[in-house]
């Protein structure tokens, strides 16, 4: 008789292997080991802050402090969104290959425990946002509670959950701008919100393409299911609109050369490369494109930050 082969457990993503087993499901519930969602939530905050810093000549130390604070706020908002999403979707997730092992779908966390965990996240988010301008505070709370908390319901009743998510993911722009300037520039914020909405539509439709077959089986709706064979043109249209609106927002905020070279030029090149390698029929390709959209935020922010720093330097 041969020696039976040992079945190795799948390798845990960092930092799950370094925390107690009892704690691990709670980190998985907020996707702690998958930071792309946090970055995608943070970038609109960073863009709103940096455009406001450019407009007002915000001191650099204040800018950096606020940038860190907004990152933590984005982390809490994204964490709570993941928790409430999995509470609503636990039965659906159990029938989808990619999500069947999530903590609630697999029964490793009870709904009651997840609810208590969610209330803690909401309380922490409210506390961290305390001290913001009152309109900015309202914007941040609106993003965390009504906007992102009911997003999962849209997958059941409409083919446009990505459209609703686009509003929720972009709202950090308003919070950061108003908190910095104490004013509301309706035209600029409207254009930037529309740009962020188009960006979310393209990357979350790509994300949804991973599960199209399972979604049809489970009765889950998405733009990926709705557009079928025409989903690639739909994604490209949103990507082009994202870029065009970014360029228009630059003119409204009187951005300089670094913005157009790095942010607009860099984003254009990045999107061209994305569509050159993207295969919507391959789940891994969709997942990689989604993750790389989290990295695209660095390109957009880099041009904004360079513009801001050059303006600060010229004012000395």
ROBASE-659867 format. One record per residue (C-alpha): residue number from 0; residue in one letter; x, y, z. Coordinates in steps of 0.1 Angstrom, whole numbers, plus 5000, padded with zeros to 4 digits. Layout:
<recs>
{num NUM; residu A; px X; py Y; pz Z}
...
</recs>
This chain:
<recs>
{num 0; residu X; px 5000; py 5000; pz 5000}
{num 1; residu X; px 5013; py 5035; pz 4992}
{num 2; residu X; px 5015; py 5063; pz 5017}
{num 3; residu X; px 4983; py 5084; pz 5014}
{num 4; residu X; px 4990; py 5119; pz 5001}
{num 5; residu X; px 4986; py 5148; pz 5026}
{num 6; residu X; px 4961; py 5174; pz 5015}
{num 7; residu X; px 4975; py 5208; pz 5022}
{num 8; residu X; px 4951; py 5235; pz 5034}
{num 9; residu X; px 4950; py 5265; pz 5011}
{num 10; residu X; px 4975; py 5292; pz 5020}
{num 11; residu X; px 4960; py 5321; pz 5039}
{num 12; residu X; px 4964; py 5356; pz 5026}
{num 13; residu X; px 4983; py 5381; pz 5047}
{num 14; residu X; px 4977; py 5388; pz 5076}
{num 15; residu X; px 4951; py 5360; pz 5082}
{num 16; residu X; px 4977; py 5334; pz 5091}
{num 17; residu X; px 4991; py 5357; pz 5119}
{num 18; residu X; px 4959; py 5362; pz 5138}
{num 19; residu X; px 4940; py 5338; pz 5162}
{num 20; residu X; px 4916; py 5315; pz 5144}
{num 21; residu X; px 4886; py 5330; pz 5163}
{num 22; residu X; px 4895; py 5365; pz 5150}
{num 23; residu X; px 4901; py 5354; pz 5114}
{num 24; residu X; px 4865; py 5354; pz 5102}
{num 25; residu X; px 4859; py 5389; pz 5114}
{num 26; residu X; px 4889; py 5401; pz 5093}
{num 27; residu X; px 4876; py 5382; pz 5063}
{num 28; residu X; px 4842; py 5397; pz 5067}
{num 29; residu X; px 4856; py 5432; pz 5062}
{num 30; residu X; px 4879; py 5419; pz 5035}
{num 31; residu X; px 4910; py 5430; pz 5055}
{num 32; residu X; px 4932; py 5408; pz 5034}
{num 33; residu X; px 4918; py 5424; pz 5002}
{num 34; residu X; px 4926; py 5461; pz 5004}
{num 35; residu X; px 4915; py 5470; pz 4969}
{num 36; residu X; px 4880; py 5480; pz 4981}
{num 37; residu X; px 4895; py 5503; pz 5007}
{num 38; residu X; px 4917; py 5521; pz 4981}
{num 39; residu X; px 4887; py 5524; pz 4958}
{num 40; residu X; px 4867; py 5541; pz 4986}
{num 41; residu X; px 4897; py 5563; pz 4996}
{num 42; residu X; px 4906; py 5577; pz 4962}
{num 43; residu X; px 4875; py 5600; pz 4959}
{num 44; residu X; px 4884; py 5614; pz 4993}
{num 45; residu X; px 4920; py 5620; pz 4982}
{num 46; residu X; px 4909; py 5637; pz 4949}
{num 47; residu X; px 4884; py 5660; pz 4967}
{num 48; residu X; px 4910; py 5669; pz 4993}
{num 49; residu X; px 4938; py 5675; pz 4968}
{num 50; residu X; px 4917; py 5696; pz 4945}
{num 51; residu X; px 4906; py 5716; pz 4975}
{num 52; residu X; px 4942; py 5719; pz 4988}
{num 53; residu X; px 4952; py 5732; pz 4953}
{num 54; residu X; px 4923; py 5757; pz 4953}
{num 55; residu X; px 4930; py 5770; pz 4989}
{num 56; residu X; px 4968; py 5766; pz 4992}
{num 57; residu X; px 4963; py 5743; pz 5021}
{num 58; residu X; px 4995; py 5740; pz 5043}
{num 59; residu X; px 5013; py 5707; pz 5035}
{num 60; residu X; px 5012; py 5694; pz 5071}
{num 61; residu X; px 4975; py 5699; pz 5072}
{num 62; residu X; px 4971; py 5681; pz 5039}
{num 63; residu X; px 4991; py 5651; pz 5050}
{num 64; residu X; px 4972; py 5648; pz 5083}
{num 65; residu X; px 4939; py 5650; pz 5065}
{num 66; residu X; px 4950; py 5625; pz 5039}
{num 67; residu X; px 4957; py 5599; pz 5067}
{num 68; residu X; px 4924; py 5607; pz 5085}
{num 69; residu X; px 4904; py 5602; pz 5053}
{num 70; residu X; px 4921; py 5569; pz 5046}
{num 71; residu X; px 4910; py 5556; pz 5080}
{num 72; residu X; px 4875; py 5569; pz 5074}
{num 73; residu X; px 4875; py 5551; pz 5040}
{num 74; residu X; px 4886; py 5519; pz 5057}
{num 75; residu X; px 4857; py 5521; pz 5082}
{num 76; residu X; px 4832; py 5529; pz 5054}
{num 77; residu X; px 4843; py 5501; pz 5032}
{num 78; residu X; px 4845; py 5476; pz 5062}
{num 79; residu X; px 4809; py 5484; pz 5072}
{num 80; residu X; px 4797; py 5481; pz 5036}
{num 81; residu X; px 4813; py 5447; pz 5033}
{num 82; residu X; px 4797; py 5435; pz 5065}
{num 83; residu X; px 4762; py 5447; pz 5057}
{num 84; residu X; px 4766; py 5433; pz 5021}
{num 85; residu X; px 4774; py 5399; pz 5034}
{num 86; residu X; px 4745; py 5400; pz 5059}
{num 87; residu X; px 4721; py 5406; pz 5031}
{num 88; residu X; px 4738; py 5382; pz 5006}
{num 89; residu X; px 4747; py 5353; pz 5028}
{num 90; residu X; px 4723; py 5329; pz 5011}
{num 91; residu X; px 4732; py 5341; pz 4976}
{num 92; residu X; px 4769; py 5339; pz 4984}
{num 93; residu X; px 4765; py 5303; pz 4995}
{num 94; residu X; px 4754; py 5294; pz 4959}
{num 95; residu X; px 4782; py 5312; pz 4942}
{num 96; residu X; px 4815; py 5294; pz 4938}
{num 97; residu X; px 4837; py 5324; pz 4944}
{num 98; residu X; px 4819; py 5335; pz 4976}
{num 99; residu X; px 4806; py 5303; pz 4992}
{num 100; residu X; px 4834; py 5303; pz 5018}
{num 101; residu X; px 4827; py 5338; pz 5031}
{num 102; residu X; px 4822; py 5338; pz 5069}
{num 103; residu X; px 4785; py 5344; pz 5069}
{num 104; residu X; px 4778; py 5322; pz 5039}
{num 105; residu X; px 4798; py 5293; pz 5054}
{num 106; residu X; px 4783; py 5297; pz 5089}
{num 107; residu X; px 4816; py 5307; pz 5106}
{num 108; residu X; px 4799; py 5338; pz 5119}
{num 109; residu X; px 4763; py 5342; pz 5131}
{num 110; residu X; px 4741; py 5370; pz 5118}
{num 111; residu X; px 4738; py 5383; pz 5153}
{num 112; residu X; px 4775; py 5385; pz 5158}
{num 113; residu X; px 4779; py 5402; pz 5124}
{num 114; residu X; px 4752; py 5427; pz 5134}
{num 115; residu X; px 4770; py 5436; pz 5167}
{num 116; residu X; px 4802; py 5439; pz 5147}
{num 117; residu X; px 4785; py 5462; pz 5122}
{num 118; residu X; px 4771; py 5485; pz 5150}
{num 119; residu X; px 4806; py 5488; pz 5163}
{num 120; residu X; px 4819; py 5499; pz 5129}
{num 121; residu X; px 4791; py 5525; pz 5125}
{num 122; residu X; px 4799; py 5539; pz 5159}
{num 123; residu X; px 4836; py 5540; pz 5152}
{num 124; residu X; px 4829; py 5557; pz 5118}
{num 125; residu X; px 4807; py 5584; pz 5135}
{num 126; residu X; px 4834; py 5590; pz 5161}
{num 127; residu X; px 4862; py 5593; pz 5136}
{num 128; residu X; px 4843; py 5618; pz 5114}
{num 129; residu X; px 4835; py 5639; pz 5145}
{num 130; residu X; px 4850; py 5674; pz 5141}
{num 131; residu X; px 4844; py 5676; pz 5103}
{num 132; residu X; px 4825; py 5705; pz 5089}
{num 133; residu X; px 4788; py 5698; pz 5095}
{num 134; residu X; px 4780; py 5694; pz 5058}
{num 135; residu X; px 4811; py 5672; pz 5053}
{num 136; residu X; px 4801; py 5651; pz 5083}
{num 137; residu X; px 4766; py 5647; pz 5069}
{num 138; residu X; px 4781; py 5636; pz 5035}
{num 139; residu X; px 4804; py 5610; pz 5052}
{num 140; residu X; px 4775; py 5596; pz 5073}
{num 141; residu X; px 4753; py 5595; pz 5042}
{num 142; residu X; px 4779; py 5576; pz 5023}
{num 143; residu X; px 4783; py 5550; pz 5051}
{num 144; residu X; px 4747; py 5545; pz 5061}
{num 145; residu X; px 4719; py 5550; pz 5035}
{num 146; residu X; px 4741; py 5549; pz 5004}
{num 147; residu X; px 4763; py 5519; pz 5010}
{num 148; residu X; px 4742; py 5500; pz 5035}
{num 149; residu X; px 4713; py 5493; pz 5012}
{num 150; residu X; px 4733; py 5487; pz 4981}
{num 151; residu X; px 4729; py 5449; pz 4983}
{num 152; residu X; px 4691; py 5452; pz 4978}
{num 153; residu X; px 4696; py 5467; pz 4944}
{num 154; residu X; px 4711; py 5434; pz 4931}
{num 155; residu X; px 4677; py 5418; pz 4937}
{num 156; residu X; px 4654; py 5443; pz 4922}
{num 157; residu X; px 4673; py 5461; pz 4894}
{num 158; residu X; px 4700; py 5454; pz 4868}
{num 159; residu X; px 4717; py 5487; pz 4879}
{num 160; residu X; px 4733; py 5480; pz 4913}
{num 161; residu X; px 4766; py 5494; pz 4899}
{num 162; residu X; px 4748; py 5527; pz 4892}
{num 163; residu X; px 4738; py 5531; pz 4928}
{num 164; residu X; px 4772; py 5519; pz 4940}
{num 165; residu X; px 4788; py 5546; pz 4918}
{num 166; residu X; px 4770; py 5573; pz 4938}
{num 167; residu X; px 4780; py 5558; pz 4971}
{num 168; residu X; px 4817; py 5552; pz 4963}
{num 169; residu X; px 4821; py 5587; pz 4950}
{num 170; residu X; px 4806; py 5606; pz 4979}
{num 171; residu X; px 4839; py 5610; pz 4997}
{num 172; residu X; px 4847; py 5638; pz 4972}
{num 173; residu X; px 4820; py 5659; pz 4987}
{num 174; residu X; px 4830; py 5652; pz 5023}
{num 175; residu X; px 4867; py 5660; pz 5016}
{num 176; residu X; px 4861; py 5692; pz 4995}
{num 177; residu X; px 4836; py 5707; pz 5019}
{num 178; residu X; px 4856; py 5698; pz 5050}
{num 179; residu X; px 4886; py 5716; pz 5035}
{num 180; residu X; px 4871; py 5746; pz 5018}
{num 181; residu X; px 4839; py 5750; pz 5039}
{num 182; residu X; px 4822; py 5758; pz 5006}
{num 183; residu X; px 4802; py 5738; pz 4979}
{num 184; residu X; px 4813; py 5743; pz 4943}
{num 185; residu X; px 4783; py 5727; pz 4927}
{num 186; residu X; px 4797; py 5725; pz 4892}
{num 187; residu X; px 4831; py 5711; pz 4901}
{num 188; residu X; px 4817; py 5686; pz 4926}
{num 189; residu X; px 4790; py 5676; pz 4901}
{num 190; residu X; px 4815; py 5669; pz 4874}
{num 191; residu X; px 4838; py 5650; pz 4897}
{num 192; residu X; px 4809; py 5630; pz 4911}
{num 193; residu X; px 4799; py 5621; pz 4876}
{num 194; residu X; px 4835; py 5611; pz 4868}
{num 195; residu X; px 4837; py 5589; pz 4899}
{num 196; residu X; px 4804; py 5574; pz 4890}
{num 197; residu X; px 4816; py 5564; pz 4855}
{num 198; residu X; px 4848; py 5550; pz 4870}
{num 199; residu X; px 4828; py 5528; pz 4894}
{num 200; residu X; px 4805; py 5517; pz 4866}
{num 201; residu X; px 4834; py 5504; pz 4846}
{num 202; residu X; px 4854; py 5487; pz 4873}
{num 203; residu X; px 4824; py 5472; pz 4891}
{num 204; residu X; px 4809; py 5459; pz 4859}
{num 205; residu X; px 4843; py 5442; pz 4852}
{num 206; residu X; px 4841; py 5428; pz 4888}
{num 207; residu X; px 4806; py 5415; pz 4882}
{num 208; residu X; px 4817; py 5396; pz 4851}
{num 209; residu X; px 4835; py 5371; pz 4873}
{num 210; residu X; px 4801; py 5357; pz 4885}
{num 211; residu X; px 4778; py 5362; pz 4855}
{num 212; residu X; px 4770; py 5325; pz 4852}
{num 213; residu X; px 4763; py 5320; pz 4889}
{num 214; residu X; px 4744; py 5353; pz 4891}
{num 215; residu X; px 4720; py 5342; pz 4863}
{num 216; residu X; px 4714; py 5309; pz 4882}
{num 217; residu X; px 4708; py 5327; pz 4915}
{num 218; residu X; px 4687; py 5355; pz 4901}
{num 219; residu X; px 4712; py 5382; pz 4909}
{num 220; residu X; px 4711; py 5413; pz 4887}
{num 221; residu X; px 4740; py 5434; pz 4874}
{num 222; residu X; px 4751; py 5455; pz 4845}
{num 223; residu X; px 4773; py 5426; pz 4835}
{num 224; residu X; px 4742; py 5404; pz 4832}
{num 225; residu X; px 4721; py 5431; pz 4816}
{num 226; residu X; px 4745; py 5440; pz 4787}
{num 227; residu X; px 4755; py 5404; pz 4779}
{num 228; residu X; px 4775; py 5404; pz 4747}
{num 229; residu X; px 4776; py 5442; pz 4747}
{num 230; residu X; px 4792; py 5445; pz 4781}
{num 231; residu X; px 4827; py 5454; pz 4767}
{num 232; residu X; px 4814; py 5485; pz 4747}
{num 233; residu X; px 4795; py 5495; pz 4778}
{num 234; residu X; px 4826; py 5493; pz 4800}
{num 235; residu X; px 4847; py 5512; pz 4774}
{num 236; residu X; px 4820; py 5540; pz 4772}
{num 237; residu X; px 4822; py 5545; pz 4810}
{num 238; residu X; px 4860; py 5545; pz 4810}
{num 239; residu X; px 4860; py 5572; pz 4782}
{num 240; residu X; px 4834; py 5593; pz 4801}
{num 241; residu X; px 4855; py 5590; pz 4833}
{num 242; residu X; px 4885; py 5604; pz 4815}
{num 243; residu X; px 4867; py 5632; pz 4797}
{num 244; residu X; px 4850; py 5643; pz 4829}
{num 245; residu X; px 4883; py 5643; pz 4848}
{num 246; residu X; px 4897; py 5666; pz 4821}
{num 247; residu X; px 4867; py 5689; pz 4823}
{num 248; residu X; px 4870; py 5690; pz 4861}
{num 249; residu X; px 4906; py 5701; pz 4857}
{num 250; residu X; px 4895; py 5731; pz 4837}
{num 251; residu X; px 4869; py 5740; pz 4863}
{num 252; residu X; px 4895; py 5739; pz 4891}
{num 253; residu X; px 4922; py 5757; pz 4869}
{num 254; residu X; px 4946; py 5728; pz 4873}
{num 255; residu X; px 4980; py 5731; pz 4857}
{num 256; residu X; px 5003; py 5711; pz 4834}
{num 257; residu X; px 5012; py 5683; pz 4858}
{num 258; residu X; px 4975; py 5674; pz 4861}
{num 259; residu X; px 4970; py 5671; pz 4824}
{num 260; residu X; px 5003; py 5652; pz 4818}
{num 261; residu X; px 5002; py 5628; pz 4847}
{num 262; residu X; px 4965; py 5625; pz 4856}
{num 263; residu X; px 4949; py 5627; pz 4822}
{num 264; residu X; px 4977; py 5614; pz 4801}
{num 265; residu X; px 4986; py 5587; pz 4826}
{num 266; residu X; px 4950; py 5576; pz 4830}
{num 267; residu X; px 4945; py 5574; pz 4792}
{num 268; residu X; px 4975; py 5551; pz 4788}
{num 269; residu X; px 4965; py 5530; pz 4818}
{num 270; residu X; px 4930; py 5525; pz 4803}
{num 271; residu X; px 4944; py 5516; pz 4769}
{num 272; residu X; px 4966; py 5489; pz 4785}
{num 273; residu X; px 4937; py 5476; pz 4806}
{num 274; residu X; px 4915; py 5470; pz 4775}
{num 275; residu X; px 4944; py 5455; pz 4756}
{num 276; residu X; px 4947; py 5426; pz 4781}
{num 277; residu X; px 4912; py 5423; pz 4796}
{num 278; residu X; px 4892; py 5391; pz 4788}
{num 279; residu X; px 4858; py 5393; pz 4803}
{num 280; residu X; px 4853; py 5355; pz 4799}
{num 281; residu X; px 4882; py 5348; pz 4822}
{num 282; residu X; px 4875; py 5354; pz 4859}
{num 283; residu X; px 4911; py 5359; pz 4868}
{num 284; residu X; px 4915; py 5386; pz 4841}
{num 285; residu X; px 4884; py 5404; pz 4855}
{num 286; residu X; px 4898; py 5402; pz 4891}
{num 287; residu X; px 4932; py 5415; pz 4880}
{num 288; residu X; px 4916; py 5444; pz 4862}
{num 289; residu X; px 4895; py 5452; pz 4892}
{num 290; residu X; px 4925; py 5452; pz 4915}
{num 291; residu X; px 4945; py 5473; pz 4891}
{num 292; residu X; px 4917; py 5499; pz 4892}
{num 293; residu X; px 4926; py 5504; pz 4928}
{num 294; residu X; px 4962; py 5512; pz 4916}
{num 295; residu X; px 4949; py 5536; pz 4890}
{num 296; residu X; px 4940; py 5559; pz 4918}
{num 297; residu X; px 4977; py 5566; pz 4924}
{num 298; residu X; px 4980; py 5579; pz 4888}
{num 299; residu X; px 4951; py 5603; pz 4892}
{num 300; residu X; px 4962; py 5615; pz 4926}
{num 301; residu X; px 4999; py 5619; pz 4915}
{num 302; residu X; px 4990; py 5645; pz 4890}
{num 303; residu X; px 4968; py 5664; pz 4914}
{num 304; residu X; px 4994; py 5662; pz 4942}
{num 305; residu X; px 5022; py 5675; pz 4918}
{num 306; residu X; px 5000; py 5704; pz 4908}
{num 307; residu X; px 4993; py 5712; pz 4944}
{num 308; residu X; px 5030; py 5710; pz 4955}
{num 309; residu X; px 5042; py 5731; pz 4925}
{num 310; residu X; px 5016; py 5758; pz 4934}
{num 311; residu X; px 5027; py 5757; pz 4970}
{num 312; residu X; px 5063; py 5761; pz 4960}
{num 313; residu X; px 5056; py 5790; pz 4937}
{num 314; residu X; px 5038; py 5808; pz 4965}
{num 315; residu X; px 5068; py 5807; pz 4987}
</recs>
